[in-house]
Amino acid sequence: MTLMKFAKLIHNPSAGEAEDVTEHLIEAIEDAGYSCSYSSTKDDGWEKIDTKQTDFLVVAGGDGTIRKTVLAFLDKRLPIGLIPMGTANNIAKTLDVTGEPQEIMATWSDRHLKLFDIGRIYNLADEKFFLEGIGFGLFPRLMKEMDKQKRKSDNYDKSIMTVLEIFHDIVLNYKARACSIQIDDAEYSGNYLMAEVMNTRSIGPNLNLVPFSDPGDGEFEVVLITESQREQFANYILSKILGKEEPAFFNILKAKKLRIAWDGVHLHVDDAYLKLDEPTEIKVELQAGAVQFLVGPPVAETPAA
């Protein structure tokens, strides 16, 4: 196995609520035994690297920064280490990458690599791939509301608790829409509050809808929430507001490729809110193991008594 010596740190200085910690991150990476160069996602040309002098990437930021980096280097196949610094950190949590930066860096020398699938999207002009998910209904409506609040004030409250409270109100009042999903030869149709094609365990404000999802298993989880499940879903959000992480049990389908037709023009791709000119059938195909992340060693299972 080739030793990793040279790291390229890619950092979003505005991720989360923390102050700029660039110098501390570089120092910590060098203390962990690596040479380190740095790029800020706020600077032009941040995605230009010398692949001959780079053994792996380090992304310090949130889900948006991870997505931006993955798509910029998708053809390089470089391992990626994560330093979660965002608000939700859905990708890092799905990979069980948690803890202090120095604790995470200490695991890199073992070079445990986790393959990570991505979604290829057809029929959307501006978005071609997703890491977390693509979906319609409640979640794009939440993103639209948060964008509205951001336009009103740059100092709007974007804490997970506030977002959950806004989302709870949306769940209670959102009008279900007709949707049909074709997976292989099977078709599912009805009126839904939400249709999500997910590759991570959670989306948005840590909505842990598929807690046992494996982003490298070669399948997406398709989560459908019907009109009849409105109260159940609202109670799930309320329990999170009250500090309780109750299990979420909703309709989940497995898919490698699918088509979705939603009676509406609002959708999201990862953390990007989109509005179509007209309702459009979206085609999604899984690209297995397209990304490789550095993760901690596998947790040993406790032998049965």
C-alpha positions in Angstrom: 0.0 0.0 0.0 1.4 3.4 -1.0 1.9 5.7 1.9 0.0 9.0 1.9 2.4 11.9 2.3 1.0 15.0 0.6 -2.4 16.4 1.5 -4.4 19.2 -0.2 -6.6 21.0 2.3 -9.7 22.5 0.8 -11.5 24.7 3.3 -14.7 26.8 3.3 -13.9 29.7 5.7 -17.6 30.4 6.2 -18.7 26.9 7.0 -20.8 26.5 10.2 -20.5 29.1 12.9 -16.8 28.8 13.6 -14.2 31.5 13.0 -11.5 30.9 10.3 -9.2 28.2 11.7 -7.1 27.7 8.5 -3.7 28.0 10.3 -4.8 25.6 13.0 -5.9 23.0 10.5 -2.7 23.2 8.4 -0.6 22.9 11.6 -2.7 19.9 12.8 -2.4 18.1 9.4 1.4 18.7 9.5 1.6 17.5 13.1 -0.2 14.3 11.9 2.7 13.6 9.6 1.7 15.0 6.3 2.9 17.8 4.0 0.0 20.2 3.4 -1.0 22.7 0.8 -4.1 24.9 1.1 -6.9 26.3 -1.1 -10.0 28.3 0.0 -13.2 27.6 -1.9 -13.7 31.4 -1.8 -10.7 31.9 -4.1 -10.5 31.6 -7.9 -8.7 28.5 -9.1 -9.1 26.6 -5.8 -9.8 23.4 -7.8 -6.4 23.5 -9.6 -4.0 21.0 -8.0 -0.8 19.0 -8.9 -2.1 15.5 -8.9 1.4 14.1 -9.0 2.2 15.9 -5.7 -1.2 15.1 -4.0 -1.9 11.8 -2.4 -5.3 12.8 -0.9 -7.7 15.6 -0.3 -8.9 17.0 3.0 -12.2 18.9 3.0 -12.9 21.1 5.9 -16.5 22.4 5.7 -20.1 21.2 5.4 -22.1 19.1 3.0 -22.0 21.8 0.3 -18.2 22.1 0.4 -17.9 18.3 0.2 -20.2 18.2 -2.8 -18.4 21.0 -4.5 -15.0 19.3 -4.0 -16.2 15.8 -5.0 -17.6 17.1 -8.3 -14.6 19.2 -9.0 -12.2 16.2 -8.6 -14.6 13.4 -9.7 -12.2 12.1 -12.4 -9.1 12.2 -10.2 -10.1 9.3 -7.9 -8.2 10.8 -5.0 -9.1 9.6 -1.4 -10.9 12.3 0.6 -10.6 12.9 4.3 -13.3 15.0 6.0 -13.1 17.5 8.8 -16.9 18.3 9.4 -17.4 22.0 10.0 -20.9 22.6 8.7 -24.3 22.9 10.4 -25.8 19.5 9.4 -22.8 17.4 8.3 -25.1 14.7 6.8 -22.4 13.2 4.7 -19.8 12.9 7.5 -22.4 11.5 9.9 -23.4 8.9 7.3 -19.7 7.9 7.1 -19.4 8.0 10.9 -16.7 10.6 10.7 -17.1 12.5 13.9 -15.0 13.9 16.7 -12.2 16.5 17.0 -10.1 17.2 13.9 -7.0 15.6 15.5 -8.9 12.5 16.4 -10.1 12.2 12.8 -6.7 12.8 11.3 -5.2 10.1 13.5 -7.3 7.5 11.5 -6.0 8.5 8.1 -2.7 6.6 8.4 -4.7 3.3 8.6 -6.2 4.2 5.1 -9.6 2.7 5.6 -11.4 3.6 2.4 -15.1 3.7 2.1 -16.6 3.7 -1.4 -19.4 6.1 -1.9 -22.0 6.0 -4.7 -23.3 9.0 -6.4 -26.5 9.7 -8.5 -26.4 10.7 -12.1 -29.3 13.0 -13.1 -30.9 13.3 -16.5 -33.3 16.0 -17.7 -32.0 18.8 -15.5 -30.0 21.5 -17.3 -27.8 22.7 -14.4 -27.5 19.7 -12.1 -25.9 16.4 -13.2 -25.0 14.6 -10.0 -26.0 14.3 -6.3 -24.3 12.9 -3.2 -27.0 13.2 -0.6 -30.2 13.1 -2.5 -32.8 14.5 -4.9 -36.4 15.1 -4.0 -39.7 16.8 -4.3 -42.3 18.2 -1.9 -41.7 19.2 1.7 -38.0 19.6 1.6 -37.8 21.9 -1.4 -40.6 23.9 0.2 -38.5 24.2 3.4 -35.5 25.4 1.3 -37.6 27.9 -0.5 -38.7 29.3 2.9 -35.1 29.5 4.2 -34.0 31.3 1.0 -36.9 33.8 1.5 -35.6 34.4 5.1 -32.1 34.8 3.9 -33.1 37.5 1.4 -34.8 39.4 4.2 -31.7 39.4 6.4 -28.2 38.1 6.2 -28.4 37.5 10.0 -31.3 35.1 9.8 -31.4 32.2 12.3 -30.3 29.1 10.4 -29.8 26.9 13.5 -31.1 23.3 13.1 -33.7 24.0 15.9 -35.2 27.0 14.1 -35.2 25.1 10.8 -37.0 22.2 12.4 -39.7 24.5 13.8 -40.3 26.1 10.4 -40.4 22.6 8.8 -42.9 21.4 11.4 -45.3 24.2 10.3 -44.7 23.3 6.6 -45.5 19.6 7.2 -48.8 20.5 8.8 -49.9 22.8 6.0 -48.3 21.5 2.8 -50.7 20.2 0.1 -49.9 16.6 -1.1 -49.2 16.3 -4.8 -49.5 13.5 -7.4 -46.3 11.6 -8.1 -45.4 8.5 -10.0 -42.1 6.6 -9.7 -40.9 3.9 -11.9 -38.3 1.4 -10.6 -37.4 -1.3 -13.0 -40.8 -2.7 -14.1 -42.7 -1.6 -11.0 -44.6 1.7 -10.8 -45.7 3.5 -7.6 -48.2 6.4 -7.8 -50.3 8.4 -5.4 -50.5 11.7 -3.6 -47.4 12.4 -1.6 -46.1 15.0 0.8 -42.5 14.1 -0.1 -40.6 11.9 -2.5 -36.9 11.6 -1.8 -34.2 9.6 -3.5 -31.6 9.3 -0.7 -28.0 8.1 -0.6 -27.2 9.3 2.9 -28.9 8.4 6.2 -30.2 12.0 6.7 -30.9 15.1 4.7 -31.5 18.8 5.6 -31.7 19.5 9.3 -30.5 16.0 10.2 -33.8 14.3 9.1 -32.6 10.7 9.9 -35.0 9.0 7.5 -32.9 6.0 6.6 -30.8 5.4 9.7 -29.2 2.2 8.4 -28.4 3.4 4.9 -25.0 2.4 3.4 -23.9 5.0 0.8 -21.7 2.4 -0.9 -24.1 -0.6 -1.2 -25.0 0.1 -4.8 -28.6 1.1 -4.1 -30.5 4.3 -3.3 -33.3 4.5 -0.7 -36.5 6.1 -2.1 -38.6 7.6 0.8 -42.2 8.3 0.1 -44.4 10.1 2.7 -48.1 10.0 1.9 -51.0 12.3 2.9 -52.1 9.7 5.5 -48.7 9.9 7.2 -48.8 13.7 7.7 -49.5 13.5 11.4 -46.9 10.8 11.9 -44.2 12.8 10.1 -45.2 16.0 12.0 -44.8 14.1 15.3 -41.4 12.9 14.1 -40.2 16.5 13.5 -41.8 17.6 16.9 -39.8 14.9 18.7 -36.6 16.2 17.2 -37.5 19.7 18.4 -38.1 18.3 21.9 -34.6 16.7 21.8 -35.8 13.1 21.2 -34.5 11.1 18.3 -37.4 8.8 17.6 -37.0 6.2 14.8 -38.6 7.2 11.5 -40.6 4.4 9.8 -41.8 5.4 6.3 -42.2 3.7 3.0 -38.7 2.9 1.6 -38.0 1.4 -1.8 -34.6 0.3 -3.1 -33.5 1.5 -6.5 -30.4 1.6 -8.8 -32.2 3.5 -11.6 -35.6 5.2 -11.6 -37.9 7.8 -13.1 -39.9 10.3 -11.1 -42.8 12.5 -12.4 -44.0 15.0 -9.8 -46.9 17.3 -10.2 -44.9 20.5 -9.5 -41.8 22.4 -10.5 -39.9 22.7 -7.2 -37.2 20.2 -6.2 -33.8 20.0 -4.6 -30.5 18.4 -5.5 -28.5 18.0 -2.4 -28.5 21.5 -0.7 -29.5 23.3 -3.9 -33.2 24.5 -4.4 -34.4 24.4 -8.0 -37.4 25.6 -9.9 -38.3 24.0 -13.2 -40.1 25.8 -16.0 -42.6 23.1 -16.1 -43.2 19.6 -14.5 -40.5 17.3 -15.9 -39.9 13.6 -15.6 -36.5 13.1 -13.9 -34.3 10.1 -14.6 -31.7 9.0 -12.0 -29.1 6.3 -12.3 -26.6 5.2 -9.6 -22.9 5.3 -10.3 -21.4 2.8 -7.8 -18.3 3.6 -5.8 -17.6 6.8 -7.7 -15.9 8.5 -4.6 -13.7 7.1 -1.9 -13.6 8.6 1.6 -11.0 8.1 4.4 -12.9 6.8 7.4 -12.1 5.3 10.8 -11.6 1.6 11.3 -14.7 -0.6 11.2 -16.4 -1.1 14.6 -16.0 -4.6 15.7 -19.2 -6.4 16.4 -19.9 -7.7 19.9 -20.0 -11.5 19.9 -23.4 -12.9 20.7 -23.7 -14.3 24.2 
